[in-house]
């Protein structure tokens, strides 16, 4: 098991930080997108159904 672990190329600290930041950015963008899509769909449904 140790020999297999030694063969792994581990990412550097910088690569890990960049990847982590990119994940947070993508999560934020996805959250904004889905919030906007939800608001648009909600508006259209209330418009079609005439709910106030």
mmCIF entry with sequence, helices, sheets and N, C-alpha, C, O atoms, coordinates in Angstrom:
data_MODEL
# 
_entry.id   MODEL 
# 
_entity.id                         1 
_entity.type                       polymer 
_entity.pdbx_number_of_molecules   1 
# 
_entity_poly.entity_id                      1 
_entity_poly.type                           'polypeptide(L)' 
_entity_poly.nstd_linkage                   no 
_entity_poly.nstd_monomer                   no 
_entity_poly.pdbx_seq_one_letter_code       
;(UNK)(UNK)(UNK)(UNK)(UNK)(UNK)(UNK)(UNK)(UNK)(UNK)(UNK)(UNK)(UNK)(UNK)(UNK)(UNK)
(UNK)(UNK)(UNK)(UNK)(UNK)(UNK)(UNK)(UNK)(UNK)(UNK)(UNK)(UNK)(UNK)(UNK)(UNK)(UNK)
(UNK)(UNK)(UNK)(UNK)(UNK)(UNK)(UNK)(UNK)(UNK)(UNK)(UNK)(UNK)(UNK)(UNK)(UNK)(UNK)
(UNK)(UNK)(UNK)(UNK)
;
_entity_poly.pdbx_seq_one_letter_code_can   XXXXXXXXXXXXXXXXXXXXXXXXXXXXXXXXXXXXXXXXXXXXXXXXXXXX 
_entity_poly.pdbx_strand_id                 A 
# 
loop_
_entity_poly_seq.entity_id 
_entity_poly_seq.num 
_entity_poly_seq.mon_id 
_entity_poly_seq.hetero 
1 1  UNK n 
1 2  UNK n 
1 3  UNK n 
1 4  UNK n 
1 5  UNK n 
1 6  UNK n 
1 7  UNK n 
1 8  UNK n 
1 9  UNK n 
1 10 UNK n 
1 11 UNK n 
1 12 UNK n 
1 13 UNK n 
1 14 UNK n 
1 15 UNK n 
1 16 UNK n 
1 17 UNK n 
1 18 UNK n 
1 19 UNK n 
1 20 UNK n 
1 21 UNK n 
1 22 UNK n 
1 23 UNK n 
1 24 UNK n 
1 25 UNK n 
1 26 UNK n 
1 27 UNK n 
1 28 UNK n 
1 29 UNK n 
1 30 UNK n 
1 31 UNK n 
1 32 UNK n 
1 33 UNK n 
1 34 UNK n 
1 35 UNK n 
1 36 UNK n 
1 37 UNK n 
1 38 UNK n 
1 39 UNK n 
1 40 UNK n 
1 41 UNK n 
1 42 UNK n 
1 43 UNK n 
1 44 UNK n 
1 45 UNK n 
1 46 UNK n 
1 47 UNK n 
1 48 UNK n 
1 49 UNK n 
1 50 UNK n 
1 51 UNK n 
1 52 UNK n 
# 
_struct_asym.id          A 
_struct_asym.entity_id   1 
# 
loop_
_struct_conf.conf_type_id 
_struct_conf.id 
_struct_conf.pdbx_PDB_helix_id 
_struct_conf.beg_label_comp_id 
_struct_conf.beg_label_asym_id 
_struct_conf.beg_label_seq_id 
_struct_conf.pdbx_beg_PDB_ins_code 
_struct_conf.end_label_comp_id 
_struct_conf.end_label_asym_id 
_struct_conf.end_label_seq_id 
_struct_conf.pdbx_end_PDB_ins_code 
_struct_conf.beg_auth_comp_id 
_struct_conf.beg_auth_asym_id 
_struct_conf.beg_auth_seq_id 
_struct_conf.end_auth_comp_id 
_struct_conf.end_auth_asym_id 
_struct_conf.end_auth_seq_id 
_struct_conf.pdbx_PDB_helix_class 
_struct_conf.details 
_struct_conf.pdbx_PDB_helix_length 
HELX_P HELX_P1 AA1 UNK A 2  ? UNK A 7  ? UNK A 2  UNK A 7  1 ? 6  
HELX_P HELX_P2 AA2 UNK A 13 ? UNK A 49 ? UNK A 13 UNK A 49 1 ? 37 
# 
_struct_conf_type.id          HELX_P 
_struct_conf_type.criteria    ? 
_struct_conf_type.reference   ? 
# 
loop_
_atom_site.group_PDB 
_atom_site.id 
_atom_site.type_symbol 
_atom_site.label_atom_id 
_atom_site.label_alt_id 
_atom_site.label_comp_id 
_atom_site.label_asym_id 
_atom_site.label_entity_id 
_atom_site.label_seq_id 
_atom_site.pdbx_PDB_ins_code 
_atom_site.Cartn_x 
_atom_site.Cartn_y 
_atom_site.Cartn_z 
_atom_site.occupancy 
_atom_site.B_iso_or_equiv 
_atom_site.pdbx_formal_charge 
_atom_site.auth_seq_id 
_atom_site.auth_comp_id 
_atom_site.auth_asym_id 
_atom_site.auth_atom_id 
_atom_site.pdbx_PDB_model_num 
ATOM 1   N N  . UNK A 1 1  ? 0.819   -1.187 0.000   1.00 0.00 ? 1  UNK A N  1 
ATOM 2   C CA . UNK A 1 1  ? 0.000   0.000  0.000   1.00 0.00 ? 1  UNK A CA 1 
ATOM 3   C C  . UNK A 1 1  ? 0.873   1.264  0.000   1.00 0.00 ? 1  UNK A C  1 
ATOM 4   O O  . UNK A 1 1  ? 0.567   2.228  -0.702  1.00 0.00 ? 1  UNK A O  1 
ATOM 5   N N  . UNK A 1 2  ? 1.941   1.259  0.774   1.00 0.00 ? 2  UNK A N  1 
ATOM 6   C CA . UNK A 1 2  ? 2.818   2.432  0.808   1.00 0.00 ? 2  UNK A CA 1 
ATOM 7   C C  . UNK A 1 2  ? 3.488   2.673  -0.538  1.00 0.00 ? 2  UNK A C  1 
ATOM 8   O O  . UNK A 1 2  ? 3.699   3.819  -0.933  1.00 0.00 ? 2  UNK A O  1 
ATOM 9   N N  . UNK A 1 3  ? 3.817   1.615  -1.228  1.00 0.00 ? 3  UNK A N  1 
ATOM 10  C CA . UNK A 1 3  ? 4.468   1.796  -2.527  1.00 0.00 ? 3  UNK A CA 1 
ATOM 11  C C  . UNK A 1 3  ? 3.506   2.443  -3.523  1.00 0.00 ? 3  UNK A C  1 
ATOM 12  O O  . UNK A 1 3  ? 3.925   3.247  -4.355  1.00 0.00 ? 3  UNK A O  1 
ATOM 13  N N  . UNK A 1 4  ? 2.226   2.099  -3.444  1.00 0.00 ? 4  UNK A N  1 
ATOM 14  C CA . UNK A 1 4  ? 1.234   2.719  -4.324  1.00 0.00 ? 4  UNK A CA 1 
ATOM 15  C C  . UNK A 1 4  ? 1.033   4.192  -3.968  1.00 0.00 ? 4  UNK A C  1 
ATOM 16  O O  . UNK A 1 4  ? 0.894   5.031  -4.858  1.00 0.00 ? 4  UNK A O  1 
ATOM 17  N N  . UNK A 1 5  ? 1.016   4.504  -2.693  1.00 0.00 ? 5  UNK A N  1 
ATOM 18  C CA . UNK A 1 5  ? 0.861   5.888  -2.254  1.00 0.00 ? 5  UNK A CA 1 
ATOM 19  C C  . UNK A 1 5  ? 2.050   6.730  -2.694  1.00 0.00 ? 5  UNK A C  1 
ATOM 20  O O  . UNK A 1 5  ? 1.889   7.906  -3.022  1.00 0.00 ? 5  UNK A O  1 
ATOM 21  N N  . UNK A 1 6  ? 3.216   6.155  -2.703  1.00 0.00 ? 6  UNK A N  1 
ATOM 22  C CA . UNK A 1 6  ? 4.419   6.880  -3.119  1.00 0.00 ? 6  UNK A CA 1 
ATOM 23  C C  . UNK A 1 6  ? 4.389   7.201  -4.608  1.00 0.00 ? 6  UNK A C  1 
ATOM 24  O O  . UNK A 1 6  ? 5.016   8.169  -5.039  1.00 0.00 ? 6  UNK A O  1 
ATOM 25  N N  . UNK A 1 7  ? 3.677   6.413  -5.397  1.00 0.00 ? 7  UNK A N  1 
ATOM 26  C CA . UNK A 1 7  ? 3.605   6.630  -6.843  1.00 0.00 ? 7  UNK A CA 1 
ATOM 27  C C  . UNK A 1 7  ? 2.643   7.756  -7.229  1.00 0.00 ? 7  UNK A C  1 
ATOM 28  O O  . UNK A 1 7  ? 2.703   8.272  -8.345  1.00 0.00 ? 7  UNK A O  1 
ATOM 29  N N  . UNK A 1 8  ? 1.769   8.128  -6.318  1.00 0.00 ? 8  UNK A N  1 
ATOM 30  C CA . UNK A 1 8  ? 0.766   9.152  -6.614  1.00 0.00 ? 8  UNK A CA 1 
ATOM 31  C C  . UNK A 1 8  ? 1.439   10.508 -6.740  1.00 0.00 ? 8  UNK A C  1 
ATOM 32  O O  . UNK A 1 8  ? 2.294   10.862 -5.929  1.00 0.00 ? 8  UNK A O  1 
ATOM 33  N N  . UNK A 1 9  ? 1.050   11.270 -7.762  1.00 0.00 ? 9  UNK A N  1 
ATOM 34  C CA . UNK A 1 9  ? 1.534   12.634 -7.923  1.00 0.00 ? 9  UNK A CA 1 
ATOM 35  C C  . UNK A 1 9  ? 0.532   13.557 -7.242  1.00 0.00 ? 9  UNK A C  1 
ATOM 36  O O  . UNK A 1 9  ? -0.545  13.820 -7.778  1.00 0.00 ? 9  UNK A O  1 
ATOM 37  N N  . UNK A 1 10 ? 0.891   14.044 -6.061  1.00 0.00 ? 10 UNK A N  1 
ATOM 38  C CA . UNK A 1 10 ? -0.015  14.878 -5.292  1.00 0.00 ? 10 UNK A CA 1 
ATOM 39  C C  . UNK A 1 10 ? 0.038   16.317 -5.806  1.00 0.00 ? 10 UNK A C  1 
ATOM 40  O O  . UNK A 1 10 ? 1.104   16.787 -6.203  1.00 0.00 ? 10 UNK A O  1 
ATOM 41  N N  . UNK A 1 11 ? -1.101  17.027 -5.804  1.00 0.00 ? 11 UNK A N  1 
ATOM 42  C CA . UNK A 1 11 ? -1.082  18.426 -6.250  1.00 0.00 ? 11 UNK A CA 1 
ATOM 43  C C  . UNK A 1 11 ? -0.337  19.304 -5.249  1.00 0.00 ? 11 UNK A C  1 
ATOM 44  O O  . UNK A 1 11 ? -0.278  19.017 -4.053  1.00 0.00 ? 11 UNK A O  1 
ATOM 45  N N  . UNK A 1 12 ? 0.221   20.372 -5.777  1.00 0.00 ? 12 UNK A N  1 
ATOM 46  C CA . UNK A 1 12 ? 0.924   21.311 -4.894  1.00 0.00 ? 12 UNK A CA 1 
ATOM 47  C C  . UNK A 1 12 ? -0.098  22.124 -4.094  1.00 0.00 ? 12 UNK A C  1 
ATOM 48  O O  . UNK A 1 12 ? -1.297  22.093 -4.372  1.00 0.00 ? 12 UNK A O  1 
ATOM 49  N N  . UNK A 1 13 ? 0.403   22.838 -3.110  1.00 0.00 ? 13 UNK A N  1 
ATOM 50  C CA . UNK A 1 13 ? -0.485  23.675 -2.284  1.00 0.00 ? 13 UNK A CA 1 
ATOM 51  C C  . UNK A 1 13 ? -1.160  24.734 -3.154  1.00 0.00 ? 13 UNK A C  1 
ATOM 52  O O  . UNK A 1 13 ? -2.342  25.029 -2.975  1.00 0.00 ? 13 UNK A O  1 
ATOM 53  N N  . UNK A 1 14 ? -0.412  25.301 -4.088  1.00 0.00 ? 14 UNK A N  1 
ATOM 54  C CA . UNK A 1 14 ? -0.954  26.341 -4.981  1.00 0.00 ? 14 UNK A CA 1 
ATOM 55  C C  . UNK A 1 14 ? -2.056  25.768 -5.864  1.00 0.00 ? 14 UNK A C  1 
ATOM 56  O O  . UNK A 1 14 ? -3.109  26.387 -6.015  1.00 0.00 ? 14 UNK A O  1 
ATOM 57  N N  . UNK A 1 15 ? -1.827  24.589 -6.450  1.00 0.00 ? 15 UNK A N  1 
ATOM 58  C CA . UNK A 1 15 ? -2.842  23.949 -7.288  1.00 0.00 ? 15 UNK A CA 1 
ATOM 59  C C  . UNK A 1 15 ? -4.110  23.653 -6.492  1.00 0.00 ? 15 UNK A C  1 
ATOM 60  O O  . UNK A 1 15 ? -5.220  23.823 -6.995  1.00 0.00 ? 15 UNK A O  1 
ATOM 61  N N  . UNK A 1 16 ? -3.942  23.215 -5.261  1.00 0.00 ? 16 UNK A N  1 
ATOM 62  C CA . UNK A 1 16 ? -5.090  22.924 -4.406  1.00 0.00 ? 16 UNK A CA 1 
ATOM 63  C C  . UNK A 1 16 ? -5.877  24.194 -4.104  1.00 0.00 ? 16 UNK A C  1 
ATOM 64  O O  . UNK A 1 16 ? -7.107  24.177 -4.130  1.00 0.00 ? 16 UNK A O  1 
ATOM 65  N N  . UNK A 1 17 ? -5.186  25.290 -3.818  1.00 0.00 ? 17 UNK A N  1 
ATOM 66  C CA . UNK A 1 17 ? -5.863  26.560 -3.533  1.00 0.00 ? 17 UNK A CA 1 
ATOM 67  C C  . UNK A 1 17 ? -6.615  27.071 -4.755  1.00 0.00 ? 17 UNK A C  1 
ATOM 68  O O  . UNK A 1 17 ? -7.754  27.523 -4.640  1.00 0.00 ? 17 UNK A O  1 
ATOM 69  N N  . UNK A 1 18 ? -5.983  27.001 -5.926  1.00 0.00 ? 18 UNK A N  1 
ATOM 70  C CA . UNK A 1 18 ? -6.630  27.463 -7.154  1.00 0.00 ? 18 UNK A CA 1 
ATOM 71  C C  . UNK A 1 18 ? -7.875  26.634 -7.445  1.00 0.00 ? 18 UNK A C  1 
ATOM 72  O O  . UNK A 1 18 ? -8.919  27.181 -7.799  1.00 0.00 ? 18 UNK A O  1 
ATOM 73  N N  . UNK A 1 19 ? -7.767  25.327 -7.297  1.00 0.00 ? 19 UNK A N  1 
ATOM 74  C CA . UNK A 1 19 ? -8.909  24.451 -7.536  1.00 0.00 ? 19 UNK A CA 1 
ATOM 75  C C  . UNK A 1 19 ? -10.031 24.742 -6.544  1.00 0.00 ? 19 UNK A C  1 
ATOM 76  O O  . UNK A 1 19 ? -11.201 24.763 -6.925  1.00 0.00 ? 19 UNK A O  1 
ATOM 77  N N  . UNK A 1 20 ? -9.692  24.963 -5.293  1.00 0.00 ? 20 UNK A N  1 
ATOM 78  C CA . UNK A 1 20 ? -10.696 25.271 -4.271  1.00 0.00 ? 20 UNK A CA 1 
ATOM 79  C C  . UNK A 1 20 ? -11.408 26.578 -4.584  1.00 0.00 ? 20 UNK A C  1 
ATOM 80  O O  . UNK A 1 20 ? -12.631 26.663 -4.475  1.00 0.00 ? 20 UNK A O  1 
ATOM 81  N N  . UNK A 1 21 ? -10.652 27.591 -4.972  1.00 0.00 ? 21 UNK A N  1 
ATOM 82  C CA . UNK A 1 21 ? -11.244 28.886 -5.325  1.00 0.00 ? 21 UNK A CA 1 
ATOM 83  C C  . UNK A 1 21 ? -12.162 28.734 -6.530  1.00 0.00 ? 21 UNK A C  1 
ATOM 84  O O  . UNK A 1 21 ? -13.252 29.306 -6.553  1.00 0.00 ? 21 UNK A O  1 
ATOM 85  N N  . UNK A 1 22 ? -11.736 27.971 -7.527  1.00 0.00 ? 22 UNK A N  1 
ATOM 86  C CA . UNK A 1 22 ? -12.571 27.757 -8.709  1.00 0.00 ? 22 UNK A CA 1 
ATOM 87  C C  . UNK A 1 22 ? -13.873 27.048 -8.352  1.00 0.00 ? 22 UNK A C  1 
ATOM 88  O O  . UNK A 1 22 ? -14.923 27.364 -8.911  1.00 0.00 ? 22 UNK A O  1 
ATOM 89  N N  . UNK A 1 23 ? -13.817 26.105 -7.439  1.00 0.00 ? 23 UNK A N  1 
ATOM 90  C CA . UNK A 1 23 ? -15.039 25.416 -7.000  1.00 0.00 ? 23 UNK A CA 1 
ATOM 91  C C  . UNK A 1 23 ? -15.988 26.419 -6.349  1.00 0.00 ? 23 UNK A C  1 
ATOM 92  O O  . UNK A 1 23 ? -17.184 26.412 -6.642  1.00 0.00 ? 23 UNK A O  1 
ATOM 93  N N  . UNK A 1 24 ? -15.477 27.277 -5.474  1.00 0.00 ? 24 UNK A N  1 
ATOM 94  C CA . UNK A 1 24 ? -16.330 28.273 -4.828  1.00 0.00 ? 24 UNK A CA 1 
ATOM 95  C C  . UNK A 1 24 ? -16.928 29.245 -5.842  1.00 0.00 ? 24 UNK A C  1 
ATOM 96  O O  . UNK A 1 24 ? -18.095 29.620 -5.724  1.00 0.00 ? 24 UNK A O  1 
ATOM 97  N N  . UNK A 1 25 ? -16.141 29.656 -6.837  1.00 0.00 ? 25 UNK A N  1 
ATOM 98  C CA . UNK A 1 25 ? -16.640 30.561 -7.876  1.00 0.00 ? 25 UNK A CA 1 
ATOM 99  C C  . UNK A 1 25 ? -17.753 29.887 -8.671  1.00 0.00 ? 25 UNK A C  1 
ATOM 100 O O  . UNK A 1 25 ? -18.791 30.498 -8.925  1.00 0.00 ? 25 UNK A O  1 
ATOM 101 N N  . UNK A 1 26 ? -17.547 28.637 -9.062  1.00 0.00 ? 26 UNK A N  1 
ATOM 102 C CA . UNK A 1 26 ? -18.564 27.925 -9.837  1.00 0.00 ? 26 UNK A CA 1 
ATOM 103 C C  . UNK A 1 26 ? -19.834 27.698 -9.021  1.00 0.00 ? 26 UNK A C  1 
ATOM 104 O O  . UNK A 1 26 ? -20.936 27.786 -9.563  1.00 0.00 ? 26 UNK A O  1 
ATOM 105 N N  . UNK A 1 27 ? -19.698 27.413 -7.742  1.00 0.00 ? 27 UNK A N  1 
ATOM 106 C CA . UNK A 1 27 ? -20.874 27.247 -6.873  1.00 0.00 ? 27 UNK A CA 1 
ATOM 107 C C  . UNK A 1 27 ? -21.641 28.563 -6.775  1.00 0.00 ? 27 UNK A C  1 
ATOM 108 O O  . UNK A 1 27 ? -22.871 28.568 -6.824  1.00 0.00 ? 27 UNK A O  1 
ATOM 109 N N  . UNK A 1 28 ? -20.928 29.670 -6.638  1.00 0.00 ? 28 UNK A N  1 
ATOM 110 C CA . UNK A 1 28 ? -21.580 30.978 -6.561  1.00 0.00 ? 28 UNK A CA 1 
ATOM 111 C C  . UNK A 1 28 ? -22.310 31.293 -7.863  1.00 0.00 ? 28 UNK A C  1 
ATOM 112 O O  . UNK A 1 28 ? -23.449 31.757 -7.837  1.00 0.00 ? 28 UNK A O  1 
ATOM 113 N N  . UNK A 1 29 ? -21.664 31.044 -8.997  1.00 0.00 ? 29 UNK A N  1 
ATOM 114 C CA . UNK A 1 29 ? -22.303 31.298 -10.290 1.00 0.00 ? 29 UNK A CA 1 
ATOM 115 C C  . UNK A 1 29 ? -23.527 30.411 -10.495 1.00 0.00 ? 29 UNK A C  1 
ATOM 116 O O  . UNK A 1 29 ? -24.554 30.881 -10.986 1.00 0.00 ? 29 UNK A O  1 
ATOM 117 N N  . UNK A 1 30 ? -23.432 29.154 -10.130 1.00 0.00 ? 30 UNK A N  1 
ATOM 118 C CA . UNK A 1 30 ? -24.575 28.246 -10.257 1.00 0.00 ? 30 UNK A CA 1 
ATOM 119 C C  . UNK A 1 30 ? -25.713 28.696 -9.345  1.00 0.00 ? 30 UNK A C  1 
ATOM 120 O O  . UNK A 1 30 ? -26.879 28.628 -9.733  1.00 0.00 ? 30 UNK A O  1 
ATOM 121 N N  . UNK A 1 31 ? -25.388 29.152 -8.150  1.00 0.00 ? 31 UNK A N  1 
ATOM 122 C CA . UNK A 1 31 ? -26.415 29.632 -7.223  1.00 0.00 ? 31 UNK A CA 1 
ATOM 123 C C  . UNK A 1 31 ? -27.143 30.843 -7.794  1.00 0.00 ? 31 UNK A C  1 
ATOM 124 O O  . UNK A 1 31 ? -28.370 30.920 -7.729  1.00 0.00 ? 31 UNK A O  1 
ATOM 125 N N  . UNK A 1 32 ? -26.401 31.775 -8.345  1.00 0.00 ? 32 UNK A N  1 
ATOM 126 C CA . UNK A 1 32 ? -27.003 32.964 -8.952  1.00 0.00 ? 32 UNK A CA 1 
ATOM 127 C C  . UNK A 1 32 ? -27.878 32.567 -10.135 1.00 0.00 ? 32 UNK A C  1 
ATOM 128 O O  . UNK A 1 32 ? -28.992 33.073 -10.278 1.00 0.00 ? 32 UNK A O  1 
ATOM 129 N N  . UNK A 1 33 ? -27.389 31.672 -10.979 1.00 0.00 ? 33 UNK A N  1 
ATOM 130 C CA . UNK A 1 33 ? -28.155 31.224 -12.139 1.00 0.00 ? 33 UNK A CA 1 
ATOM 131 C C  . UNK A 1 33 ? -29.466 30.575 -11.723 1.00 0.00 ? 33 UNK A C  1 
ATOM 132 O O  . UNK A 1 33 ? -30.524 30.920 -12.250 1.00 0.00 ? 33 UNK A O  1 
ATOM 133 N N  . UNK A 1 34 ? -29.407 29.638 -10.782 1.00 0.00 ? 34 UNK A N  1 
ATOM 134 C CA . UNK A 1 34 ? -30.620 28.934 -10.378 1.00 0.00 ? 34 UNK A CA 1 
ATOM 135 C C  . UNK A 1 34 ? -31.584 29.848 -9.622  1.00 0.00 ? 34 UNK A C  1 
ATOM 136 O O  . UNK A 1 34 ? -32.799 29.676 -9.723  1.00 0.00 ? 34 UNK A O  1 
ATOM 137 N N  . UNK A 1 35 ? -31.066 30.809 -8.875  1.00 0.00 ? 35 UNK A N  1 
ATOM 138 C CA . UNK A 1 35 ? -31.935 31.782 -8.222  1.00 0.00 ? 35 UNK A CA 1 
ATOM 139 C C  . UNK A 1 35 ? -32.676 32.606 -9.272  1.00 0.00 ? 35 UNK A C  1 
ATOM 140 O O  . UNK A 1 35 ? -33.885 32.807 -9.165  1.00 0.00 ? 35 UNK A O  1 
ATOM 141 N N  . UNK A 1 36 ? -31.953 33.085 -10.287 1.00 0.00 ? 36 UNK A N  1 
ATOM 142 C CA . UNK A 1 36 ? -32.575 33.876 -11.350 1.00 0.00 ? 36 UNK A CA 1 
ATOM 143 C C  . UNK A 1 36 ? -33.596 33.039 -12.123 1.00 0.00 ? 36 UNK A C  1 
ATOM 144 O O  . UNK A 1 36 ? -34.693 33.517 -12.409 1.00 0.00 ? 36 UNK A O  1 
ATOM 145 N N  . UNK A 1 37 ? -33.247 31.804 -12.460 1.00 0.00 ? 37 UNK A N  1 
ATOM 146 C CA . UNK A 1 37 ? -34.176 30.928 -13.174 1.00 0.00 ? 37 UNK A CA 1 
ATOM 147 C C  . UNK A 1 37 ? -35.427 30.684 -12.338 1.00 0.00 ? 37 UNK A C  1 
ATOM 148 O O  . UNK A 1 37 ? -36.534 30.685 -12.875 1.00 0.00 ? 37 UNK A O  1 
ATOM 149 N N  . UNK A 1 38 ? -35.269 30.478 -11.045 1.00 0.00 ? 38 UNK A N  1 
ATOM 150 C CA . UNK A 1 38 ? -36.408 30.262 -10.158 1.00 0.00 ? 38 UNK A CA 1 
ATOM 151 C C  . UNK A 1 38 ? -37.317 31.485 -10.122 1.00 0.00 ? 38 UNK A C  1 
ATOM 152 O O  . UNK A 1 38 ? -38.540 31.356 -10.157 1.00 0.00 ? 38 UNK A O  1 
ATOM 153 N N  . UNK A 1 39 ? -36.719 32.665 -10.052 1.00 0.00 ? 39 UNK A N  1 
ATOM 154 C CA . UNK A 1 39 ? -37.523 33.887 -10.011 1.00 0.00 ? 39 UNK A CA 1 
ATOM 155 C C  . UNK A 1 39 ? -38.290 34.092 -11.318 1.00 0.00 ? 39 UNK A C  1 
ATOM 156 O O  . UNK A 1 39 ? -39.451 34.501 -11.298 1.00 0.00 ? 39 UNK A O  1 
ATOM 157 N N  . UNK A 1 40 ? -37.653 33.814 -12.442 1.00 0.00 ? 40 UNK A N  1 
ATOM 158 C CA . UNK A 1 40 ? -38.312 33.962 -13.743 1.00 0.00 ? 40 UNK A CA 1 
ATOM 159 C C  . UNK A 1 40 ? -39.463 32.973 -13.873 1.00 0.00 ? 40 UNK A C  1 
ATOM 160 O O  . UNK A 1 40 ? -40.556 33.347 -14.299 1.00 0.00 ? 40 UNK A O  1 
ATOM 161 N N  . UNK A 1 41 ? -39.230 31.722 -13.513 1.00 0.00 ? 41 UNK A N  1 
ATOM 162 C CA . UNK A 1 41 ? -40.286 30.708 -13.591 1.00 0.00 ? 41 UNK A CA 1 
ATOM 163 C C  . UNK A 1 41 ? -41.429 31.071 -12.647 1.00 0.00 ? 41 UNK A C  1 
ATOM 164 O O  . UNK A 1 41 ? -42.598 30.930 -13.007 1.00 0.00 ? 41 UNK A O  1 
ATOM 165 N N  . UNK A 1 42 ? -41.103 31.531 -11.454 1.00 0.00 ? 42 UNK A N  1 
ATOM 166 C CA . UNK A 1 42 ? -42.132 31.945 -10.495 1.00 0.00 ? 42 UNK A CA 1 
ATOM 167 C C  . UNK A 1 42 ? -42.972 33.082 -11.059 1.00 0.00 ? 42 UNK A C  1 
ATOM 168 O O  . UNK A 1 42 ? -44.197 33.069 -10.935 1.00 0.00 ? 42 UNK A O  1 
ATOM 169 N N  . UNK A 1 43 ? -42.329 34.058 -11.674 1.00 0.00 ? 43 UNK A N  1 
ATOM 170 C CA . UNK A 1 43 ? -43.044 35.185 -12.276 1.00 0.00 ? 43 UNK A CA 1 
ATOM 171 C C  . UNK A 1 43 ? -43.960 34.705 -13.394 1.00 0.00 ? 43 UNK A C  1 
ATOM 172 O O  . UNK A 1 43 ? -45.118 35.115 -13.468 1.00 0.00 ? 43 UNK A O  1 
ATOM 173 N N  . UNK A 1 44 ? -43.448 33.839 -14.264 1.00 0.00 ? 44 UNK A N  1 
ATOM 174 C CA . UNK A 1 44 ? -44.249 33.350 -15.387 1.00 0.00 ? 44 UNK A CA 1 
ATOM 175 C C  . UNK A 1 44 ? -45.440 32.519 -14.913 1.00 0.00 ? 44 UNK A C  1 
ATOM 176 O O  . UNK A 1 44 ? -46.532 32.637 -15.468 1.00 0.00 ? 44 UNK A O  1 
ATOM 177 N N  . UNK A 1 45 ? -45.246 31.692 -13.910 1.00 0.00 ? 45 UNK A N  1 
ATOM 178 C CA . UNK A 1 45 ? -46.346 30.873 -13.387 1.00 0.00 ? 45 UNK A CA 1 
ATOM 179 C C  . UNK A 1 45 ? -47.424 31.763 -12.778 1.00 0.00 ? 45 UNK A C  1 
ATOM 180 O O  . UNK A 1 45 ? -48.613 31.544 -13.012 1.00 0.00 ? 45 UNK A O  1 
ATOM 181 N N  . UNK A 1 46 ? -47.020 32.765 -11.998 1.00 0.00 ? 46 UNK A N  1 
ATOM 182 C CA . UNK A 1 46 ? -48.022 33.661 -11.414 1.00 0.00 ? 46 UNK A CA 1 
ATOM 183 C C  . UNK A 1 46 ? -48.716 34.477 -12.491 1.00 0.00 ? 46 UNK A C  1 
ATOM 184 O O  . UNK A 1 46 ? -49.897 34.796 -12.353 1.00 0.00 ? 46 UNK A O  1 
ATOM 185 N N  . UNK A 1 47 ? -48.014 34.820 -13.551 1.00 0.00 ? 47 UNK A N  1 
ATOM 186 C CA . UNK A 1 47 ? -48.608 35.561 -14.661 1.00 0.00 ? 47 UNK A CA 1 
ATOM 187 C C  . UNK A 1 47 ? -49.642 34.705 -15.380 1.00 0.00 ? 47 UNK A C  1 
ATOM 188 O O  . UNK A 1 47 ? -50.736 35.183 -15.684 1.00 0.00 ? 47 UNK A O  1 
ATOM 189 N N  . UNK A 1 48 ? -49.311 33.454 -15.654 1.00 0.00 ? 48 UNK A N  1 
ATOM 190 C CA . UNK A 1 48 ? -50.213 32.552 -16.374 1.00 0.00 ? 48 UNK A CA 1 
ATOM 191 C C  . UNK A 1 48 ? -51.420 32.182 -15.511 1.00 0.00 ? 48 UNK A C  1 
ATOM 192 O O  . UNK A 1 48 ? -52.548 32.169 -16.003 1.00 0.00 ? 48 UNK A O  1 
ATOM 193 N N  . UNK A 1 49 ? -51.196 31.885 -14.241 1.00 0.00 ? 49 UNK A N  1 
ATOM 194 C CA . UNK A 1 49 ? -52.282 31.443 -13.372 1.00 0.00 ? 49 UNK A CA 1 
ATOM 195 C C  . UNK A 1 49 ? -53.066 32.604 -12.759 1.00 0.00 ? 49 UNK A C  1 
ATOM 196 O O  . UNK A 1 49 ? -54.129 32.394 -12.175 1.00 0.00 ? 49 UNK A O  1 
ATOM 197 N N  . UNK A 1 50 ? -52.555 33.804 -12.886 1.00 0.00 ? 50 UNK A N  1 
ATOM 198 C CA . UNK A 1 50 ? -53.243 34.972 -12.353 1.00 0.00 ? 50 UNK A CA 1 
ATOM 199 C C  . UNK A 1 50 ? -53.249 35.039 -10.844 1.00 0.00 ? 50 UNK A C  1 
ATOM 200 O O  . UNK A 1 50 ? -54.165 35.616 -10.258 1.00 0.00 ? 50 UNK A O  1 
ATOM 201 N N  . UNK A 1 51 ? -52.252 34.467 -10.203 1.00 0.00 ? 51 UNK A N  1 
ATOM 202 C CA . UNK A 1 51 ? -52.146 34.488 -8.746  1.00 0.00 ? 51 UNK A CA 1 
ATOM 203 C C  . UNK A 1 51 ? -51.460 35.786 -8.322  1.00 0.00 ? 51 UNK A C  1 
ATOM 204 O O  . UNK A 1 51 ? -50.455 36.192 -8.905  1.00 0.00 ? 51 UNK A O  1 
ATOM 205 N N  . UNK A 1 52 ? -52.020 36.423 -7.303  1.00 0.00 ? 52 UNK A N  1 
ATOM 206 C CA . UNK A 1 52 ? -51.417 37.685 -6.844  1.00 0.00 ? 52 UNK A CA 1 
ATOM 207 C C  . UNK A 1 52 ? -50.692 37.489 -5.569  1.00 0.00 ? 52 UNK A C  1 
ATOM 208 O O  . UNK A 1 52 ? -50.122 38.437 -5.031  1.00 0.00 ? 52 UNK A O  1 
# 
